[in-house]
Amino acid sequence: IASYDRKNGKVFPRKLRWQGRDYAITKLAYYHKIRQGQALYHIFHVTDGNIDFRLKLDSFNLHWTLEEVSDGSAD
């Protein structure tokens, strides 16, 4: 689930489902854009307070991809 702020034109991920469990996003740690050829991707580094996620939004088809999950431990 994501929200869109029409006033400032920004998207923010609010909730995601991973391995059958829902995670409410509480904080955006980092955001950046990358271009690969013609494609423009929006990269969100977010957390639910315990687990960190890296999400990629394809600006062409609005498809979200979960790229990375981390609990902060080295293992």
Number of C-alpha atoms within 10 A of each C-alpha: 10 11 11 11 9 8 6 7 7 9 14 16 20 16 15 18 11 10 5 7 7 10 17 15 20 14 15 16 12 10 13 10 11 11 9 7 6 7 11 14 20 17 20 22 19 23 20 16 12 10 13 19 21 18 21 21 19 15 12 10 8 11 10 17 12 15 12 11 15 13 12 9 5 5 5
